[in-house]
Amino acid sequence: MGEQVIDRPSWSVLAKRISDLITERDGEWCGFPMPLRGLGLVLEDKHPLANMVAEVQKIVDDPPTPVVHACTNDMVGWQIVNSWRSLEKGGTVLVIHHEDGRKTWALDAYAPTRNRHWLGPLEALDAWNLETECTAIDKLATLLTERMFKAYVLTGTFLERSKRSGVTYLFRRCRPTLVLTGHGETDCFTGKPLGGMRILAALCLHPLGYYANSFAGAMTPTDDVIAHLMLMRGDEPMYWRRANQHEPSSPQAGL
């Protein structure tokens, strides 16, 4: 007899079934955020299912016994005394002193962190439901002009200028929202204002939760975009307070 093949549901199907069950049984509008192996789902503290999801995350991870590396004498006695970002070197420069008087520097490169964040959504897509994303896209169509909705469908981004602050927001799917302004940029020699736009900051916000070291949220990507848009329109100061503000040069900005 041949081996019995067990037809297991995919993560996205499982997430949808659990979400439907919790919505029907407990009336939880946001469903059940699905933990994924190795991605470390982090939920908003006030989320009613935070404890339950944390327990499921432990089961999903089922971590193997960690490999302990021996600490050699060369690793002991060093301390970071200063650090700064360097666009030229592509990372954070660390100044390190040893207790015996030796001094050196090291580079904490951006590339591994940047790559991890960019690839994160490809790992998280197993927890997202396509039907939910399509519903969110239909909703977004009612909130944007025809041109800006076309921009979102074709490029995954759209622009909107705030009537309160005058700054322009570039909303992006699976990336932090960029804040743009045409003011403040001057020629370093003449002092005259320069044309064009510059990036003030990248605003990262996932209302329900997010997958660690990733641009992926617990909600489907367009649901996160709608949350950014509606909070900006409804309470712009609150939007800035709730969001993590990243420098454009940092890996977390998604540029």
PyRosetta script that sets phi, psi and omega in degrees:
from pyrosetta import init, pose_from_sequence

init()
pose = pose_from_sequence("MGEQVIDRPSWSVLAKRISDLITERDGEWCGFPMPLRGLGLVLEDKHPLANMVAEVQKIVDDPPTPVVHACTNDMVGWQIVNSWRSLEKGGTVLVIHHEDGRKTWALDAYAPTRNRHWLGPLEALDAWNLETECTAIDKLATLLTERMFKAYVLTGTFLERSKRSGVTYLFRRCRPTLVLTGHGETDCFTGKPLGGMRILAALCLHPLGYYANSFAGAMTPTDDVIAHLMLMRGDEPMYWRRANQHEPSSPQAGL")
pose.set_psi(1, 142.6)
pose.set_omega(1, 179.2)
pose.set_phi(2, -77.4)
pose.set_psi(2, 167.5)
pose.set_omega(2, 178.8)
pose.set_phi(3, -67.1)
pose.set_psi(3, 140.8)
pose.set_omega(3, 178.2)
pose.set_phi(4, -77.8)
pose.set_psi(4, 127.8)
pose.set_omega(4, 179.8)
pose.set_phi(5, -95.6)
pose.set_psi(5, 122.4)
pose.set_omega(5, 179.3)
pose.set_phi(6, -93.7)
pose.set_psi(6, 123.1)
pose.set_omega(6, -179.1)
pose.set_phi(7, -86.7)
pose.set_psi(7, 94.6)
pose.set_omega(7, -178.7)
pose.set_phi(8, -91.2)
pose.set_psi(8, 140.5)
pose.set_omega(8, 177.6)
pose.set_phi(9, -70.3)
pose.set_psi(9, 153.6)
pose.set_omega(9, 177.2)
pose.set_phi(10, -72.3)
pose.set_psi(10, 166.2)
pose.set_omega(10, 178.9)
pose.set_phi(11, -59.8)
pose.set_psi(11, -41.5)
pose.set_omega(11, -177.5)
pose.set_phi(12, -66.3)
pose.set_psi(12, -39.2)
pose.set_omega(12, 177.2)
pose.set_phi(13, -65.9)
pose.set_psi(13, -42.9)
pose.set_omega(13, 178.5)
pose.set_phi(14, -62.2)
pose.set_psi(14, -43.4)
pose.set_omega(14, 179.5)
pose.set_phi(15, -61.3)
pose.set_psi(15, -41.0)
pose.set_omega(15, -179.6)
pose.set_phi(16, -65.6)
pose.set_psi(16, -42.5)
pose.set_omega(16, -178.6)
pose.set_phi(17, -65.4)
pose.set_psi(17, -42.7)
pose.set_omega(17, 179.2)
pose.set_phi(18, -66.4)
pose.set_psi(18, -41.8)
pose.set_omega(18, 179.7)
pose.set_phi(19, -62.0)
pose.set_psi(19, -43.4)
pose.set_omega(19, 178.3)
pose.set_phi(20, -61.9)
pose.set_psi(20, -40.8)
pose.set_omega(20, -178.9)
pose.set_phi(21, -64.7)
pose.set_psi(21, -45.7)
pose.set_omega(21, -178.0)
pose.set_phi(22, -69.6)
pose.set_psi(22, -36.1)
pose.set_omega(22, 177.5)
pose.set_phi(23, -64.3)
pose.set_psi(23, -42.6)
pose.set_omega(23, -179.2)
pose.set_phi(24, -70.2)
pose.set_psi(24, -41.2)
pose.set_omega(24, -174.6)
pose.set_phi(25, -81.7)
pose.set_psi(25, -43.4)
pose.set_omega(25, -173.3)
pose.set_phi(26, -111.6)
pose.set_psi(26, -5.3)
pose.set_omega(26, -179.4)
pose.set_phi(27, 69.7)
pose.set_psi(27, 24.1)
pose.set_omega(27, -179.0)
pose.set_phi(28, -78.5)
pose.set_psi(28, 110.5)
pose.set_omega(28, -171.1)
pose.set_phi(29, -65.6)
pose.set_psi(29, -28.6)
pose.set_omega(29, -174.4)
pose.set_phi(30, -93.7)
pose.set_psi(30, 4.0)
pose.set_omega(30, 177.4)
pose.set_phi(31, 71.9)
pose.set_psi(31, -153.9)
pose.set_omega(31, -175.5)
pose.set_phi(32, -119.9)
pose.set_psi(32, 106.1)
pose.set_omega(32, 176.8)
pose.set_phi(33, -61.2)
pose.set_psi(33, 129.2)
pose.set_omega(33, -171.9)
pose.set_phi(34, -91.9)
pose.set_psi(34, 116.9)
pose.set_omega(34, 173.7)
pose.set_phi(35, -67.7)
pose.set_psi(35, 147.4)
pose.set_omega(35, 178.0)
pose.set_phi(36, -128.3)
pose.set_psi(36, 146.4)
pose.set_omega(36, -177.8)
pose.set_phi(37, -56.7)
pose.set_psi(37, 124.2)
pose.set_omega(37, 173.5)
pose.set_phi(38, 80.6)
pose.set_psi(38, -4.7)
pose.set_omega(38, -176.3)
pose.set_phi(39, -98.3)
pose.set_psi(39, -12.6)
pose.set_omega(39, 173.6)
pose.set_phi(40, 56.9)
pose.set_psi(40, 71.7)
pose.set_omega(40, 179.9)
pose.set_phi(41, -65.2)
pose.set_psi(41, 124.9)
pose.set_omega(41, 179.6)
pose.set_phi(42, -113.3)
pose.set_psi(42, 117.5)
pose.set_omega(42, -177.5)
pose.set_phi(43, -100.1)
pose.set_psi(43, 153.9)
pose.set_omega(43, 171.3)
pose.set_phi(44, -54.6)
pose.set_psi(44, 137.4)
pose.set_omega(44, -173.8)
pose.set_phi(45, -54.6)
pose.set_psi(45, -35.7)
pose.set_omega(45, -175.1)
pose.set_phi(46, -87.7)
pose.set_psi(46, 2.8)
pose.set_omega(46, -180.0)
pose.set_phi(47, -63.0)
pose.set_psi(47, 127.9)
pose.set_omega(47, -175.9)
pose.set_phi(48, -63.3)
pose.set_psi(48, -20.0)
pose.set_omega(48, -178.0)
pose.set_phi(49, -105.4)
pose.set_psi(49, 13.9)
pose.set_omega(49, -173.8)
pose.set_phi(50, -56.1)
pose.set_psi(50, -46.6)
pose.set_omega(50, -177.8)
pose.set_phi(51, -66.7)
pose.set_psi(51, -41.5)
pose.set_omega(51, -179.8)
pose.set_phi(52, -64.3)
pose.set_psi(52, -43.8)
pose.set_omega(52, -179.4)
pose.set_phi(53, -65.4)
pose.set_psi(53, -37.7)
pose.set_omega(53, 178.8)
pose.set_phi(54, -62.3)
pose.set_psi(54, -38.4)
pose.set_omega(54, 178.7)
pose.set_phi(55, -67.5)
pose.set_psi(55, -41.1)
pose.set_omega(55, 178.6)
pose.set_phi(56, -65.3)
pose.set_psi(56, -37.3)
pose.set_omega(56, 178.9)
pose.set_phi(57, -59.5)
pose.set_psi(57, -40.2)
pose.set_omega(57, 178.9)
pose.set_phi(58, -62.4)
pose.set_psi(58, -41.5)
pose.set_omega(58, -179.4)
pose.set_phi(59, -67.3)
pose.set_psi(59, -42.5)
pose.set_omega(59, -178.7)
pose.set_phi(60, -65.1)
pose.set_psi(60, -42.5)
pose.set_omega(60, -177.8)
pose.set_phi(61, -67.8)
pose.set_psi(61, -45.3)
pose.set_omega(61, -178.4)
pose.set_phi(62, 40.1)
pose.set_psi(62, 61.3)
pose.set_omega(62, -169.4)
pose.set_phi(63, -62.9)
pose.set_psi(63, 138.7)
pose.set_omega(63, 176.0)
pose.set_phi(64, -73.0)
pose.set_psi(64, 167.6)
pose.set_omega(64, 177.7)
pose.set_phi(65, -62.3)
pose.set_psi(65, 124.0)
pose.set_omega(65, -176.0)
pose.set_phi(66, -65.5)
pose.set_psi(66, 146.4)
pose.set_omega(66, 176.8)
pose.set_phi(67, -85.2)
pose.set_psi(67, 120.7)
pose.set_omega(67, -178.6)
pose.set_phi(68, -97.7)
pose.set_psi(68, 121.3)
pose.set_omega(68, 179.1)
pose.set_phi(69, -94.4)
pose.set_psi(69, 133.4)
pose.set_omega(69, 179.7)
pose.set_phi(70, -65.6)
pose.set_psi(70, 140.4)
pose.set_omega(70, 179.7)
pose.set_phi(71, -92.2)
pose.set_psi(71, 117.9)
pose.set_omega(71, -178.5)
pose.set_phi(72, -86.1)
pose.set_psi(72, 167.5)
pose.set_omega(72, -179.9)
pose.set_phi(73, -61.0)
pose.set_psi(73, -30.3)
pose.set_omega(73, -178.9)
pose.set_phi(74, -67.7)
pose.set_psi(74, -19.6)
pose.set_omega(74, -177.8)
pose.set_phi(75, -90.4)
pose.set_psi(75, -11.4)
pose.set_omega(75, -174.0)
pose.set_phi(76, -94.1)
pose.set_psi(76, 142.4)
pose.set_omega(76, 172.8)
pose.set_phi(77, 95.3)
pose.set_psi(77, -1.7)
pose.set_omega(77, 179.9)
pose.set_phi(78, -91.3)
pose.set_psi(78, 146.9)
pose.set_omega(78, 179.9)
pose.set_phi(79, -145.1)
pose.set_psi(79, 135.1)
pose.set_omega(79, 176.6)
pose.set_phi(80, -77.3)
pose.set_psi(80, 122.1)
pose.set_omega(80, -177.7)
pose.set_phi(81, -107.7)
pose.set_psi(81, -15.7)
pose.set_omega(81, 179.1)
pose.set_phi(82, -162.6)
pose.set_psi(82, 157.8)
pose.set_omega(82, 177.6)
pose.set_phi(83, -159.0)
pose.set_psi(83, 153.0)
pose.set_omega(83, 174.7)
pose.set_phi(84, -158.2)
pose.set_psi(84, 156.7)
pose.set_omega(84, 178.8)
pose.set_phi(85, -79.2)
pose.set_psi(85, 141.5)
pose.set_omega(85, 178.0)
pose.set_phi(86, -132.3)
pose.set_psi(86, 108.3)
pose.set_omega(86, 176.7)
pose.set_phi(87, -65.1)
pose.set_psi(87, -35.2)
pose.set_omega(87, -178.8)
pose.set_phi(88, -63.4)
pose.set_psi(88, -41.9)
pose.set_omega(88, -177.9)
pose.set_phi(89, -90.3)
pose.set_psi(89, -9.5)
pose.set_omega(89, 175.9)
pose.set_phi(90, 72.5)
pose.set_psi(90, 39.6)
pose.set_omega(90, 178.8)
pose.set_phi(91, 177.1)
pose.set_psi(91, -165.1)
pose.set_omega(91, 177.8)
pose.set_phi(92, -101.1)
pose.set_psi(92, 123.6)
pose.set_omega(92, 178.7)
pose.set_phi(93, -83.5)
pose.set_psi(93, 128.5)
pose.set_omega(93, -179.5)
pose.set_phi(94, -112.0)
pose.set_psi(94, 129.1)
pose.set_omega(94, 173.1)
pose.set_phi(95, -98.5)
pose.set_psi(95, 123.5)
pose.set_omega(95, -171.9)
pose.set_phi(96, -123.0)
pose.set_psi(96, 131.2)
pose.set_omega(96, 177.2)
pose.set_phi(97, -115.3)
pose.set_psi(97, 145.1)
pose.set_omega(97, 175.4)
pose.set_phi(98, -103.7)
pose.set_psi(98, 151.0)
pose.set_omega(98, -177.9)
pose.set_phi(99, -64.7)
pose.set_psi(99, -17.7)
pose.set_omega(99, 178.3)
pose.set_phi(100, -89.8)
pose.set_psi(100, 4.5)
pose.set_omega(100, 176.1)
pose.set_phi(101, 105.1)
pose.set_psi(101, -13.1)
pose.set_omega(101, 178.8)
pose.set_phi(102, -67.5)
pose.set_psi(102, 148.0)
pose.set_omega(102, 179.6)
pose.set_phi(103, -135.1)
pose.set_psi(103, 144.0)
pose.set_omega(103, 176.9)
pose.set_phi(104, -157.3)
pose.set_psi(104, -177.0)
pose.set_omega(104, 176.6)
pose.set_phi(105, -138.5)
pose.set_psi(105, 161.0)
pose.set_omega(105, 179.6)
pose.set_phi(106, -144.6)
pose.set_psi(106, 166.7)
pose.set_omega(106, -179.7)
pose.set_phi(107, -120.5)
pose.set_psi(107, 120.3)
pose.set_omega(107, 172.5)
pose.set_phi(108, -91.7)
pose.set_psi(108, 93.4)
pose.set_omega(108, -170.8)
pose.set_phi(109, -67.8)
pose.set_psi(109, 146.5)
pose.set_omega(109, 179.4)
pose.set_phi(110, -77.1)
pose.set_psi(110, -27.8)
pose.set_omega(110, -168.0)
pose.set_phi(111, -53.1)
pose.set_psi(111, -49.4)
pose.set_omega(111, -178.9)
pose.set_phi(112, -60.7)
pose.set_psi(112, -42.0)
pose.set_omega(112, 179.2)
pose.set_phi(113, -65.6)
pose.set_psi(113, -43.8)
pose.set_omega(113, -179.2)
pose.set_phi(114, -62.2)
pose.set_psi(114, -44.4)
pose.set_omega(114, 179.8)
pose.set_phi(115, -64.4)
pose.set_psi(115, -39.8)
pose.set_omega(115, -179.9)
pose.set_phi(116, -61.8)
pose.set_psi(116, -43.5)
pose.set_omega(116, 179.6)
pose.set_phi(117, -66.3)
pose.set_psi(117, -42.5)
pose.set_omega(117, -176.9)
pose.set_phi(118, -67.4)
pose.set_psi(118, -35.0)
pose.set_omega(118, -178.1)
pose.set_phi(119, -85.7)
pose.set_psi(119, -13.6)
pose.set_omega(119, -177.1)
pose.set_phi(120, -52.9)
pose.set_psi(120, -47.4)
pose.set_omega(120, -179.5)
pose.set_phi(121, -58.5)
pose.set_psi(121, -29.1)
pose.set_omega(121, 178.1)
pose.set_phi(122, -67.9)
pose.set_psi(122, -29.0)
pose.set_omega(122, 175.8)
pose.set_phi(123, -79.4)
pose.set_psi(123, -34.2)
pose.set_omega(123, -175.4)
pose.set_phi(124, -79.5)
pose.set_psi(124, -15.3)
pose.set_omega(124, -174.3)
pose.set_phi(125, -60.9)
pose.set_psi(125, -21.6)
pose.set_omega(125, 178.1)
pose.set_phi(126, -65.9)
pose.set_psi(126, -21.7)
pose.set_omega(126, -179.3)
pose.set_phi(127, -92.3)
pose.set_psi(127, -10.0)
pose.set_omega(127, -178.1)
pose.set_phi(128, -93.9)
pose.set_psi(128, 147.8)
pose.set_omega(128, -179.8)
pose.set_phi(129, -105.3)
pose.set_psi(129, 127.7)
pose.set_omega(129, -175.9)
pose.set_phi(130, -64.2)
pose.set_psi(130, -37.8)
pose.set_omega(130, 179.4)
pose.set_phi(131, -62.0)
pose.set_psi(131, -40.5)
pose.set_omega(131, 179.5)
pose.set_phi(132, -65.7)
pose.set_psi(132, -40.8)
pose.set_omega(132, 178.6)
pose.set_phi(133, -64.1)
pose.set_psi(133, -40.9)
pose.set_omega(133, 179.1)
pose.set_phi(134, -64.1)
pose.set_psi(134, -38.9)
pose.set_omega(134, 176.8)
pose.set_phi(135, -62.9)
pose.set_psi(135, -41.2)
pose.set_omega(135, 179.0)
pose.set_phi(136, -65.1)
pose.set_psi(136, -39.6)
pose.set_omega(136, 178.5)
pose.set_phi(137, -64.1)
pose.set_psi(137, -41.0)
pose.set_omega(137, 177.2)
pose.set_phi(138, -61.3)
pose.set_psi(138, -39.6)
pose.set_omega(138, 178.8)
pose.set_phi(139, -66.3)
pose.set_psi(139, -43.0)
pose.set_omega(139, -179.7)
pose.set_phi(140, -61.0)
pose.set_psi(140, -33.2)
pose.set_omega(140, 179.6)
pose.set_phi(141, -60.4)
pose.set_psi(141, -30.3)
pose.set_omega(141, 179.4)
pose.set_phi(142, -80.6)
pose.set_psi(142, -10.6)
pose.set_omega(142, -176.4)
pose.set_phi(143, -102.5)
pose.set_psi(143, -11.1)
pose.set_omega(143, -175.3)
pose.set_phi(144, -119.5)
pose.set_psi(144, 161.5)
pose.set_omega(144, 170.6)
pose.set_phi(145, -69.0)
pose.set_psi(145, 163.0)
pose.set_omega(145, -179.0)
pose.set_phi(146, -59.7)
pose.set_psi(146, -39.7)
pose.set_omega(146, -178.0)
pose.set_phi(147, -67.3)
pose.set_psi(147, -43.7)
pose.set_omega(147, -178.2)
pose.set_phi(148, -71.5)
pose.set_psi(148, -32.0)
pose.set_omega(148, 175.0)
pose.set_phi(149, -67.7)
pose.set_psi(149, -38.5)
pose.set_omega(149, 175.5)
pose.set_phi(150, -60.6)
pose.set_psi(150, -41.4)
pose.set_omega(150, 178.5)
pose.set_phi(151, -61.1)
pose.set_psi(151, -40.0)
pose.set_omega(151, -178.7)
pose.set_phi(152, -67.4)
pose.set_psi(152, -44.5)
pose.set_omega(152, -178.8)
pose.set_phi(153, -64.2)
pose.set_psi(153, -39.8)
pose.set_omega(153, -174.5)
pose.set_phi(154, -86.3)
pose.set_psi(154, -29.2)
pose.set_omega(154, -175.0)
pose.set_phi(155, -123.0)
pose.set_psi(155, -11.4)
pose.set_omega(155, -176.5)
pose.set_phi(156, 77.3)
pose.set_psi(156, 12.2)
pose.set_omega(156, -179.1)
pose.set_phi(157, -141.0)
pose.set_psi(157, 158.7)
pose.set_omega(157, 169.6)
pose.set_phi(158, -155.8)
pose.set_psi(158, 159.4)
pose.set_omega(158, -177.1)
pose.set_phi(159, -109.7)
pose.set_psi(159, 146.5)
pose.set_omega(159, 170.9)
pose.set_phi(160, -150.5)
pose.set_psi(160, 132.2)
pose.set_omega(160, 179.8)
pose.set_phi(161, -94.2)
pose.set_psi(161, 131.2)
pose.set_omega(161, 179.5)
pose.set_phi(162, -75.0)
pose.set_psi(162, 130.2)
pose.set_omega(162, 177.4)
pose.set_phi(163, -74.1)
pose.set_psi(163, -21.2)
pose.set_omega(163, -179.4)
pose.set_phi(164, -81.0)
pose.set_psi(164, -57.9)
pose.set_omega(164, -172.3)
pose.set_phi(165, -93.2)
pose.set_psi(165, -21.8)
pose.set_omega(165, -178.1)
pose.set_phi(166, 84.7)
pose.set_psi(166, -5.8)
pose.set_omega(166, 178.4)
pose.set_phi(167, -81.3)
pose.set_psi(167, 160.3)
pose.set_omega(167, -179.4)
pose.set_phi(168, -109.2)
pose.set_psi(168, 135.9)
pose.set_omega(168, 179.6)
pose.set_phi(169, -107.2)
pose.set_psi(169, 132.8)
pose.set_omega(169, 172.8)
pose.set_phi(170, -105.6)
pose.set_psi(170, 100.6)
pose.set_omega(170, -180.0)
pose.set_phi(171, -81.0)
pose.set_psi(171, 134.9)
pose.set_omega(171, -174.6)
pose.set_phi(172, -133.1)
pose.set_psi(172, 139.2)
pose.set_omega(172, 175.6)
pose.set_phi(173, -76.3)
pose.set_psi(173, 131.2)
pose.set_omega(173, 179.2)
pose.set_phi(174, 61.0)
pose.set_psi(174, 26.8)
pose.set_omega(174, 176.0)
pose.set_phi(175, -149.5)
pose.set_psi(175, 154.5)
pose.set_omega(175, 174.3)
pose.set_phi(176, -61.2)
pose.set_psi(176, 153.9)
pose.set_omega(176, 177.7)
pose.set_phi(177, -78.3)
pose.set_psi(177, 132.8)
pose.set_omega(177, 179.7)
pose.set_phi(178, -93.5)
pose.set_psi(178, 139.1)
pose.set_omega(178, 177.8)
pose.set_phi(179, -106.7)
pose.set_psi(179, 122.0)
pose.set_omega(179, -173.7)
pose.set_phi(180, -116.9)
pose.set_psi(180, 146.9)
pose.set_omega(180, 175.0)
pose.set_phi(181, -142.5)
pose.set_psi(181, 152.7)
pose.set_omega(181, 176.8)
pose.set_phi(182, -102.5)
pose.set_psi(182, 8.3)
pose.set_omega(182, -177.5)
pose.set_phi(183, -110.3)
pose.set_psi(183, 155.0)
pose.set_omega(183, 170.1)
pose.set_phi(184, 94.3)
pose.set_psi(184, -12.7)
pose.set_omega(184, -180.0)
pose.set_phi(185, -90.0)
pose.set_psi(185, 120.0)
pose.set_omega(185, -178.5)
pose.set_phi(186, -127.2)
pose.set_psi(186, 156.0)
pose.set_omega(186, 175.8)
pose.set_phi(187, -69.8)
pose.set_psi(187, 128.8)
pose.set_omega(187, -175.0)
pose.set_phi(188, -69.2)
pose.set_psi(188, -16.1)
pose.set_omega(188, -179.5)
pose.set_phi(189, -98.5)
pose.set_psi(189, -43.6)
pose.set_omega(189, -175.0)
pose.set_phi(190, -98.6)
pose.set_psi(190, -20.6)
pose.set_omega(190, -177.4)
pose.set_phi(191, 78.5)
pose.set_psi(191, 3.2)
pose.set_omega(191, -179.6)
pose.set_phi(192, -80.2)
pose.set_psi(192, 145.3)
pose.set_omega(192, 179.6)
pose.set_phi(193, -65.0)
pose.set_psi(193, 141.7)
pose.set_omega(193, 178.2)
pose.set_phi(194, -99.3)
pose.set_psi(194, 151.6)
pose.set_omega(194, 177.8)
pose.set_phi(195, -81.0)
pose.set_psi(195, 176.7)
pose.set_omega(195, 178.0)
pose.set_phi(196, 89.1)
pose.set_psi(196, -178.3)
pose.set_omega(196, -177.0)
pose.set_phi(197, -112.3)
pose.set_psi(197, 153.7)
pose.set_omega(197, 172.4)
pose.set_phi(198, -130.5)
pose.set_psi(198, 155.7)
pose.set_omega(198, -177.5)
pose.set_phi(199, -90.4)
pose.set_psi(199, 123.3)
pose.set_omega(199, 176.8)
pose.set_phi(200, -81.0)
pose.set_psi(200, -45.5)
pose.set_omega(200, -175.8)
pose.set_phi(201, -166.9)
pose.set_psi(201, 166.8)
pose.set_omega(201, 172.6)
pose.set_phi(202, -115.2)
pose.set_psi(202, 123.4)
pose.set_omega(202, -176.6)
pose.set_phi(203, -100.5)
pose.set_psi(203, 118.0)
pose.set_omega(203, -178.9)
pose.set_phi(204, -109.5)
pose.set_psi(204, 123.0)
pose.set_omega(204, -177.7)
pose.set_phi(205, -151.2)
pose.set_psi(205, 126.9)
pose.set_omega(205, 174.1)
pose.set_phi(206, -126.0)
pose.set_psi(206, 103.4)
pose.set_omega(206, -172.1)
pose.set_phi(207, -56.4)
pose.set_psi(207, -37.9)
pose.set_omega(207, -178.0)
pose.set_phi(208, -94.7)
pose.set_psi(208, -38.0)
pose.set_omega(208, -177.0)
pose.set_phi(209, 165.6)
pose.set_psi(209, 176.6)
pose.set_omega(209, -177.8)
pose.set_phi(210, -150.6)
pose.set_psi(210, 162.2)
pose.set_omega(210, 174.8)
pose.set_phi(211, -91.8)
pose.set_psi(211, 126.2)
pose.set_omega(211, -171.9)
pose.set_phi(212, -56.6)
pose.set_psi(212, 145.0)
pose.set_omega(212, 178.6)
pose.set_phi(213, 54.7)
pose.set_psi(213, 43.6)
pose.set_omega(213, -175.5)
pose.set_phi(214, -154.9)
pose.set_psi(214, 158.9)
pose.set_omega(214, 171.8)
pose.set_phi(215, -88.9)
pose.set_psi(215, 5.5)
pose.set_omega(215, -174.9)
pose.set_phi(216, -88.6)
pose.set_psi(216, 137.2)
pose.set_omega(216, 177.4)
pose.set_phi(217, -105.1)
pose.set_psi(217, 169.6)
pose.set_omega(217, 178.1)
pose.set_phi(218, -68.5)
pose.set_psi(218, -29.1)
pose.set_omega(218, 175.3)
pose.set_phi(219, -88.4)
pose.set_psi(219, 163.4)
pose.set_omega(219, 176.4)
pose.set_phi(220, -64.0)
pose.set_psi(220, 155.0)
pose.set_omega(220, -171.9)
pose.set_phi(221, -53.0)
pose.set_psi(221, -45.0)
pose.set_omega(221, -177.0)
pose.set_phi(222, -71.8)
pose.set_psi(222, -28.3)
pose.set_omega(222, 173.4)
pose.set_phi(223, -62.3)
pose.set_psi(223, -40.3)
pose.set_omega(223, 176.4)
pose.set_phi(224, -63.8)
pose.set_psi(224, -41.2)
pose.set_omega(224, 179.1)
pose.set_phi(225, -61.7)
pose.set_psi(225, -43.8)
pose.set_omega(225, 178.9)
pose.set_phi(226, -61.6)
pose.set_psi(226, -39.7)
pose.set_omega(226, 178.7)
pose.set_phi(227, -61.6)
pose.set_psi(227, -44.0)
pose.set_omega(227, 176.9)
pose.set_phi(228, -60.0)
pose.set_psi(228, -47.8)
pose.set_omega(228, -176.2)
pose.set_phi(229, -62.5)
pose.set_psi(229, -47.9)
pose.set_omega(229, -175.7)
pose.set_phi(230, -69.9)
pose.set_psi(230, -35.3)
pose.set_omega(230, 178.1)
pose.set_phi(231, -69.7)
pose.set_psi(231, -38.3)
pose.set_omega(231, 177.1)
pose.set_phi(232, -62.7)
pose.set_psi(232, -43.9)
pose.set_omega(232, -179.4)
pose.set_phi(233, -69.8)
pose.set_psi(233, -38.6)
pose.set_omega(233, -174.2)
pose.set_phi(234, -84.2)
pose.set_psi(234, -38.8)
pose.set_omega(234, -176.6)
pose.set_phi(235, -154.1)
pose.set_psi(235, 81.4)
pose.set_omega(235, -175.4)
pose.set_phi(236, -60.1)
pose.set_psi(236, -43.9)
pose.set_omega(236, 177.1)
pose.set_phi(237, -59.3)
pose.set_psi(237, -39.7)
pose.set_omega(237, 177.7)
pose.set_phi(238, -64.9)
pose.set_psi(238, -38.0)
pose.set_omega(238, 177.9)
pose.set_phi(239, -57.0)
pose.set_psi(239, -46.4)
pose.set_omega(239, 179.8)
pose.set_phi(240, -67.6)
pose.set_psi(240, -35.8)
pose.set_omega(240, 180.0)
pose.set_phi(241, -69.8)
pose.set_psi(241, -39.0)
pose.set_omega(241, -176.3)
pose.set_phi(242, -77.9)
pose.set_psi(242, -29.3)
pose.set_omega(242, -175.2)
pose.set_phi(243, -83.2)
pose.set_psi(243, 148.8)
pose.set_omega(243, 168.3)
pose.set_phi(244, -77.9)
pose.set_psi(244, 130.1)
pose.set_omega(244, -176.7)
pose.set_phi(245, -102.1)
pose.set_psi(245, 112.0)
pose.set_omega(245, -177.2)
pose.set_phi(246, -105.7)
pose.set_psi(246, 143.5)
pose.set_omega(246, 173.2)
pose.set_phi(247, -66.5)
pose.set_psi(247, 145.1)
pose.set_omega(247, -179.5)
pose.set_phi(248, -56.5)
pose.set_psi(248, -29.7)
pose.set_omega(248, -176.8)
pose.set_phi(249, -82.2)
pose.set_psi(249, -9.7)
pose.set_omega(249, -176.8)
pose.set_phi(250, -79.3)
pose.set_psi(250, 152.3)
pose.set_omega(250, 178.5)
pose.set_phi(251, -60.0)
pose.set_psi(251, -31.2)
pose.set_omega(251, -176.9)
pose.set_phi(252, -70.1)
pose.set_psi(252, -12.7)
pose.set_omega(252, 179.6)
pose.set_phi(253, -76.8)
pose.set_psi(253, -20.3)
pose.set_omega(253, 177.1)
pose.set_phi(254, 74.3)
pose.set_psi(254, 36.7)
pose.set_omega(254, 178.8)
pose.set_phi(255, -113.7)
pose.dump_pdb("model.pdb")
